[in-house]
Amino acid sequence: MAALGAAVLAVAGCAGPEGNSVEQRLRADVAAIHALGISGVQARVITPDGEAVATAGTADRTTGAPVSADGYFRMASTVKTMVATVVLQLAAEGTLSIDDPVGRWLPETLRDSGSAITIRHLLQHTSGLRDDLPGYTTPAEYLEQRYDQHGTEQLVARTLTNAPASAPGAAWAYSNTGYLLLDLIIERATGRPGHQAIDERVVGPLGLDDTRWTGTSPTLPAPHARSYEFFGPDAEIDVTEQVPLGHALSWVTTTRDQNDFFRALLDGRLLAPAELAEMKRGVPVSPDLEPMWPGGRYGLGLLERPLSCGGGYWSHEGGDGGYITLNGVTSDGARSAVVSMSEALGDTPEHILEQERTAAALIDHALCPGGS
């Protein structure tokens, strides 16, 4: 493991009365994540008093290079919030309704259930569709599959060979397939690929210059930390280079851009009040995810989680190809935090949960005034 002495803290404008506590708490929380065996960590916190940034570990276990505070990482499932934002913008414009049956937009895709499943069900993970997507669980599978390319329609068709897990609206169950369908609906509604709609409606207007669609590219822009998956003793491998499974929704970003996106979303720069309220109207997550997201309620592409100091915050974490990112923003957009880790502990359920909880503690401390 890289020496903890590689941890650094840079602060920009955090000169207010709580500045020191935010900085000290962030330094400790980043170090705690690194101490789990995570190769590299970068975090950024923004409060009314300014910005604090901390990194720990190494960007490359071979060279020992330090982690960049401005390094790129894969957004993974965090892009679901951007997809939902575009869908709700289209609803506000009258192009579609979130209560439209999916079959109205994709009649050739969901022939049997297209009239029962709505866009709202897809956004909220209540469609009942199962996920049956390819993926690797061992180093050998990674090496065999890392350059495989799967089209969106191909992935959706694979999932639809399975019987639904539940009737639409009957239960909450996380479904990546649902968001692949939403990407197709955006394309059908706008006449352009979903990633172009996200770029034109979200990324461009906010000036998120370091948030980029990568498509089938197996690499990331520089600088970036190399990513690793830990499958057990003698089974830790570099998984940086790979074609993301759902490449239609494959984006990279930075902690600065991700903070800016969530702050803009919650302070009303992307959605009108009615659509933002709709996005925030949540249902409890499934029992199997309750240990990961205790007290979590999922709206339309946005997760609400409780804060230890009272109230709650809004987020959508992402994990793909060794990169795991947690984030959070308060309801007024005044406080936000992002932590990106360049290693996934996947050897045991206990280690997966420990990594999640340690990173979630960083977000909680950053969003509670005083870093409690």
Backbone torsions as a table, in degrees:
resi	resn	phi	psi	omega
1	MET	NA	141.2	177.6
2	ALA	-62.8	145.7	-178.6
3	ALA	-61.2	142.1	179.8
4	LEU	-65.4	-17.1	176.2
5	GLY	-63.5	-12.3	176.8
6	ALA	-75.2	-9.1	178.9
7	ALA	-67.8	134.8	178.0
8	VAL	-133.6	158.8	177.2
9	LEU	-134.3	125.8	174.4
10	ALA	-120.0	137.0	-176.5
11	VAL	-126.3	134.0	177.9
12	ALA	-120.9	107.6	172.7
13	GLY	74.3	13.5	-179.4
14	CYS	-86.5	67.7	-171.0
15	ALA	-106.1	1.3	-178.2
16	GLY	-74.2	-178.0	-175.1
17	PRO	-62.8	-27.9	-179.8
18	GLU	-100.0	6.1	-175.3
19	GLY	-55.2	-49.1	-176.7
20	ASN	-62.7	-39.0	-178.8
21	SER	-67.0	-38.0	177.2
22	VAL	-63.1	-45.6	-178.5
23	GLU	-63.5	-46.9	-177.7
24	GLN	-65.4	-42.2	-179.7
25	ARG	-66.1	-41.2	179.5
26	LEU	-63.6	-43.5	178.0
27	ARG	-57.4	-45.9	-179.0
28	ALA	-66.2	-40.1	-177.5
29	ASP	-70.1	-38.7	176.3
30	VAL	-64.6	-41.1	178.0
31	ALA	-63.5	-37.4	179.5
32	ALA	-64.5	-39.2	177.2
33	ILE	-65.8	-46.4	179.7
34	HIS	-59.2	-36.8	-178.0
35	ALA	-65.7	-17.2	176.2
36	LEU	-71.3	-12.4	-175.4
37	GLY	108.6	6.7	179.2
38	ILE	-71.1	129.3	-173.2
39	SER	-64.5	-45.4	-177.6
40	GLY	-143.0	144.5	-179.2
41	VAL	-139.2	137.1	169.7
42	GLN	-136.1	139.9	-178.0
43	ALA	-142.7	148.7	179.2
44	ARG	-140.1	131.2	-179.8
45	VAL	-123.7	135.0	177.0
46	ILE	-123.2	127.3	178.7
47	THR	-130.6	174.1	176.0
48	PRO	-58.7	-19.5	179.8
49	ASP	-89.4	-6.2	179.8
50	GLY	135.5	-152.7	-171.6
51	GLU	-128.2	139.4	174.4
52	ALA	-126.5	139.8	-178.4
53	VAL	-132.1	138.1	176.7
54	ALA	-141.2	146.1	173.9
55	THR	-134.2	157.3	175.9
56	ALA	-150.7	153.7	175.3
57	GLY	86.9	-151.1	-175.7
58	THR	-131.7	149.8	175.8
59	ALA	-84.6	-10.2	-177.3
60	ASP	-155.7	114.6	-177.7
61	ARG	-66.3	-21.5	-179.5
62	THR	-79.8	-45.0	-175.8
63	THR	-95.8	-20.5	-176.5
64	GLY	76.1	13.8	-180.0
65	ALA	-59.6	143.8	-178.7
66	PRO	-71.9	158.7	176.4
67	VAL	-75.9	133.7	175.7
68	SER	-83.3	137.1	176.1
69	ALA	-71.2	-12.5	179.4
70	ASP	-115.8	25.2	-176.6
71	GLY	-73.7	147.4	175.8
72	TYR	-78.2	153.6	172.1
73	PHE	-151.0	163.4	179.6
74	ARG	-75.2	131.9	179.4
75	MET	-68.8	-36.0	-177.1
76	ALA	54.6	-132.1	-171.5
77	SER	-71.0	-10.5	175.8
78	THR	-61.4	-24.1	178.8
79	VAL	-66.6	-16.7	176.5
80	LYS	-57.5	-35.1	178.5
81	THR	-66.5	-36.0	175.9
82	MET	-68.2	-41.0	176.8
83	VAL	-59.1	-47.5	-179.8
84	ALA	-62.2	-37.6	178.6
85	THR	-60.7	-45.3	179.5
86	VAL	-64.2	-42.8	179.4
87	VAL	-60.7	-42.9	-179.8
88	LEU	-70.1	-32.5	172.9
89	GLN	-62.9	-42.9	178.4
90	LEU	-64.2	-35.0	176.8
91	ALA	-66.6	-42.0	179.6
92	ALA	-63.5	-31.4	-179.9
93	GLU	-82.2	-7.8	-179.7
94	GLY	84.6	7.6	179.3
95	THR	-69.6	-36.5	177.7
96	LEU	-148.1	171.6	172.5
97	SER	-120.8	141.2	179.2
98	ILE	-69.3	-10.6	174.7
99	ASP	-98.7	8.9	171.6
100	ASP	-63.5	139.5	169.6
101	PRO	-65.9	142.7	-179.6
102	VAL	-59.3	-32.5	-179.8
103	GLY	-61.5	-22.4	176.8
104	ARG	-64.4	-34.7	-176.1
105	TRP	-99.2	-30.6	-177.8
106	LEU	-130.0	62.2	-175.2
107	PRO	-62.4	-28.1	-177.6
108	GLU	-82.9	-11.4	-174.8
109	THR	-96.6	-49.1	-179.7
110	LEU	-110.4	77.2	-175.3
111	ARG	-69.2	-41.7	-173.8
112	ASP	-85.7	-41.8	-173.9
113	SER	-107.7	4.3	-174.3
114	GLY	-62.8	-24.8	179.8
115	SER	-85.0	-19.0	-177.7
116	ALA	-95.2	-33.0	-179.4
117	ILE	-86.7	129.7	179.4
118	THR	-106.2	168.0	175.1
119	ILE	-60.1	-37.7	177.5
120	ARG	-59.0	-43.6	178.8
121	HIS	-58.6	-42.4	178.8
122	LEU	-63.6	-45.1	-178.8
123	LEU	-61.6	-35.6	-172.5
124	GLN	-100.3	5.4	-178.5
125	HIS	61.5	38.3	176.9
126	THR	-120.5	23.1	-178.2
127	SER	-75.0	-23.3	-174.1
128	GLY	85.7	-4.7	179.6
129	LEU	-70.9	135.5	176.3
130	ARG	-82.6	154.2	169.4
131	ASP	-94.4	128.1	173.8
132	ASP	-139.2	73.1	-173.9
133	LEU	-111.0	145.0	177.9
134	PRO	-65.8	158.5	179.2
135	GLY	179.8	168.0	-178.1
136	TYR	-108.9	144.5	178.0
137	THR	-127.1	1.3	178.4
138	THR	-141.1	160.4	175.6
139	PRO	-57.1	-39.6	-179.1
140	ALA	-63.5	-41.1	178.8
141	GLU	-65.6	-38.4	177.3
142	TYR	-59.5	-49.6	-177.7
143	LEU	-62.8	-31.4	-179.3
144	GLU	-77.3	-33.9	-168.6
145	GLN	-106.7	-7.8	-163.7
146	ARG	-63.3	-22.6	179.1
147	TYR	-105.8	7.9	178.0
148	ASP	-65.0	142.6	176.8
149	GLN	-120.6	133.5	-179.1
150	HIS	-127.8	124.0	176.0
151	GLY	-71.1	155.6	-179.0
152	THR	-58.5	-47.1	-179.6
153	GLU	-61.3	-36.3	178.8
154	GLN	-64.9	-43.4	179.4
155	LEU	-66.2	-42.2	178.9
156	VAL	-63.4	-44.7	-179.4
157	ALA	-60.7	-37.8	178.6
158	ARG	-62.5	-43.8	179.9
159	THR	-65.0	-39.2	-174.1
160	LEU	-72.9	-5.4	173.3
161	THR	-75.2	-12.5	179.7
162	ASN	-94.5	147.1	174.9
163	ALA	-66.8	146.5	178.5
164	PRO	-58.4	149.6	176.5
165	ALA	-75.6	-28.3	-179.5
166	SER	-161.3	168.7	175.0
167	ALA	-70.2	150.2	178.2
168	PRO	-55.2	130.0	178.8
169	GLY	84.2	-4.8	-174.6
170	ALA	-84.7	-26.8	-175.5
171	ALA	-155.0	156.3	176.6
172	TRP	-95.7	128.4	175.8
173	ALA	-152.4	122.3	-175.5
174	TYR	-57.0	130.6	-175.7
175	SER	-139.2	106.7	172.9
176	ASN	-65.0	-32.7	179.9
177	THR	-59.0	-37.7	179.5
178	GLY	-58.3	-37.7	-179.2
179	TYR	-79.8	-24.6	169.9
180	LEU	-65.1	-39.6	176.1
181	LEU	-64.6	-39.2	178.1
182	LEU	-63.4	-37.1	176.6
183	ASP	-61.2	-40.6	177.6
184	LEU	-66.8	-36.8	178.9
185	ILE	-66.5	-41.5	176.9
186	ILE	-58.8	-44.0	179.6
187	GLU	-62.7	-42.3	-179.9
188	ARG	-66.5	-37.4	-176.0
189	ALA	-77.8	-31.4	-175.1
190	THR	-103.9	-18.2	-176.9
191	GLY	79.3	12.6	177.8
192	ARG	-141.4	155.7	179.4
193	PRO	-54.5	150.2	-177.6
194	GLY	-56.5	-38.3	-178.4
195	HIS	-66.3	-31.6	176.3
196	GLN	-68.8	-39.2	177.8
197	ALA	-63.6	-41.2	177.4
198	ILE	-63.1	-42.7	-179.5
199	ASP	-63.4	-43.2	-176.1
200	GLU	-75.4	-31.5	-172.3
201	ARG	-100.6	-22.5	-175.1
202	VAL	-123.8	-61.6	-172.3
203	VAL	-64.0	-49.7	-178.7
204	GLY	-63.5	-53.5	-179.1
205	PRO	-58.1	-31.2	-179.7
206	LEU	-88.3	-4.9	-178.8
207	GLY	67.2	35.9	180.0
208	LEU	-83.4	75.2	-171.4
209	ASP	-68.1	-19.7	-179.4
210	ASP	-103.6	16.6	174.1
211	THR	-109.2	116.5	-169.3
212	ARG	-137.4	142.1	172.5
213	TRP	-80.3	130.5	-177.1
214	THR	-109.4	-11.8	176.9
215	GLY	56.2	-127.7	-177.1
216	THR	-90.2	6.7	178.4
217	SER	-64.9	130.9	179.6
218	PRO	-84.2	-2.9	-174.9
219	THR	-116.5	168.1	178.2
220	LEU	-114.8	156.3	173.7
221	PRO	-65.4	159.9	173.7
222	ALA	-91.7	146.3	-0.7
223	PRO	-85.6	153.1	172.1
224	HIS	-154.4	150.6	172.7
225	ALA	-79.6	141.4	172.2
226	ARG	-68.4	147.2	-175.9
227	SER	-109.0	150.9	-174.8
228	TYR	-134.9	151.3	171.2
229	GLU	-119.9	131.7	179.0
230	PHE	-105.3	109.7	-179.2
231	PHE	-100.0	-1.9	-178.5
232	GLY	140.0	176.8	178.6
233	PRO	-53.4	133.0	-179.2
234	ASP	62.3	21.0	-179.6
235	ALA	-137.5	45.0	173.3
236	GLU	-106.3	124.8	-176.4
237	ILE	-132.1	154.7	174.4
238	ASP	-78.7	119.1	-177.5
239	VAL	-118.3	23.0	-176.2
240	THR	-58.5	-45.5	-172.2
241	GLU	-92.5	110.4	177.9
242	GLN	-166.8	154.0	173.9
243	VAL	-84.6	118.9	-179.5
244	PRO	-57.6	143.9	-175.2
245	LEU	-58.9	-55.6	178.6
246	GLY	-95.2	71.2	-169.0
247	HIS	-66.6	-16.2	175.1
248	ALA	-62.9	-25.8	-179.5
249	LEU	-114.6	31.0	-176.3
250	SER	-94.0	111.8	-179.3
251	TRP	-130.0	154.7	168.8
252	VAL	-119.6	157.8	-178.4
253	THR	-157.3	-172.6	176.9
254	THR	-130.4	167.1	178.7
255	THR	-64.2	-32.9	179.1
256	ARG	-66.5	-48.9	-178.7
257	ASP	-64.5	-38.7	-178.4
258	GLN	-67.8	-39.3	172.3
259	ASN	-57.6	-47.4	-177.2
260	ASP	-62.2	-39.1	179.8
261	PHE	-63.3	-51.1	-176.5
262	PHE	-66.6	-35.0	177.3
263	ARG	-65.7	-41.8	178.9
264	ALA	-65.2	-38.9	179.6
265	LEU	-63.2	-47.7	-174.9
266	LEU	-77.6	-23.2	178.5
267	ASP	-92.8	9.2	169.3
268	GLY	90.5	13.9	-179.3
269	ARG	-81.0	-14.7	-176.8
270	LEU	-111.3	-29.2	-177.2
271	LEU	-130.8	145.6	172.5
272	ALA	-68.7	159.9	-176.6
273	PRO	-53.1	-39.9	-177.7
274	ALA	-65.0	-43.2	-179.1
275	GLU	-71.6	-36.9	177.6
276	LEU	-65.6	-39.7	177.1
277	ALA	-62.8	-38.9	177.6
278	GLU	-63.6	-42.8	179.3
279	MET	-60.9	-34.8	-174.7
280	LYS	-87.0	-6.0	-179.0
281	ARG	-78.2	104.1	-168.8
282	GLY	-108.7	167.2	173.6
283	VAL	-125.6	154.6	-179.4
284	PRO	-61.5	143.8	175.5
285	VAL	-72.2	166.1	-176.6
286	SER	-69.2	154.9	-178.8
287	PRO	-56.2	-32.3	-178.7
288	ASP	-69.5	-23.1	178.0
289	LEU	-99.5	-4.9	179.6
290	GLU	-58.3	-40.8	176.9
291	PRO	-61.9	-32.4	179.3
292	MET	-78.3	-40.6	-176.7
293	TRP	-124.3	66.7	-175.9
294	PRO	-58.5	129.1	-178.9
295	GLY	73.8	9.8	-175.5
296	GLY	-71.4	142.0	175.1
297	ARG	-130.1	128.1	-174.0
298	TYR	-104.0	124.2	177.7
299	GLY	-92.8	-127.6	178.0
300	LEU	-107.0	86.9	-177.7
301	GLY	76.9	18.3	-176.5
302	LEU	-147.4	133.4	-177.9
303	LEU	-106.9	132.5	173.2
304	GLU	-101.9	132.1	177.7
305	ARG	-129.8	146.9	-179.4
306	PRO	-75.2	150.5	174.0
307	LEU	-100.6	146.4	179.8
308	SER	-66.1	-23.8	-179.4
309	CYS	-91.9	6.4	180.0
310	GLY	105.4	150.2	-177.6
311	GLY	77.9	-158.4	-178.2
312	GLY	-150.3	179.6	177.2
313	TYR	-141.4	170.0	-173.7
314	TRP	-118.7	140.7	-173.9
315	SER	-162.7	173.6	165.5
316	HIS	-159.7	105.1	-178.4
317	GLU	-77.5	168.2	179.2
318	GLY	-145.8	145.4	177.7
319	GLY	-146.8	125.0	179.9
320	ASP	-164.7	136.1	173.5
321	GLY	58.3	38.7	178.6
322	GLY	87.8	-16.3	177.9
323	TYR	-92.3	128.3	175.7
324	ILE	-127.6	129.2	-176.1
325	THR	-130.7	130.7	171.5
326	LEU	-114.1	151.6	-176.9
327	ASN	-151.0	168.4	176.8
328	GLY	-171.2	150.4	177.9
329	VAL	-146.1	142.5	177.6
330	THR	-74.8	163.9	-173.4
331	SER	-60.0	-29.4	-179.7
332	ASP	-91.5	0.6	-180.0
333	GLY	74.0	8.8	-174.4
334	ALA	-80.3	-29.7	-179.1
335	ARG	-126.6	134.1	179.0
336	SER	-147.0	159.5	-179.5
337	ALA	-153.8	145.8	175.2
338	VAL	-138.5	133.4	172.6
339	VAL	-128.8	127.8	179.3
340	SER	-117.8	131.0	179.9
341	MET	-115.2	137.8	-176.6
342	SER	-103.5	29.9	172.4
343	GLU	-152.7	139.4	177.1
344	ALA	-111.3	124.6	175.4
345	LEU	-86.0	101.6	-174.9
346	GLY	-115.4	18.5	-174.8
347	ASP	-80.5	-34.4	179.9
348	THR	-141.3	153.8	175.1
349	PRO	-58.4	-33.4	-179.2
350	GLU	-65.4	-41.8	179.4
351	HIS	-70.5	-36.5	175.7
352	ILE	-59.4	-45.9	-178.8
353	LEU	-68.0	-38.1	179.5
354	GLU	-63.7	-41.9	178.1
355	GLN	-63.2	-44.5	179.1
356	GLU	-60.1	-47.9	-175.3
357	ARG	-69.0	-36.3	179.4
358	THR	-67.8	-39.9	176.9
359	ALA	-70.0	-38.1	178.8
360	ALA	-64.5	-32.0	177.3
361	ALA	-64.2	-37.6	176.8
362	LEU	-60.4	-45.8	179.8
363	ILE	-62.2	-44.6	-179.3
364	ASP	-60.9	-46.9	-179.9
365	HIS	-62.7	-37.8	-178.1
366	ALA	-69.4	-32.9	-175.2
367	LEU	-90.4	-16.4	175.9
368	CYS	-86.2	123.5	179.3
369	PRO	-52.7	133.7	-177.9
370	GLY	86.7	-3.4	178.7
371	GLY	63.3	39.4	-173.9
372	SER	-64.6	NA	NA
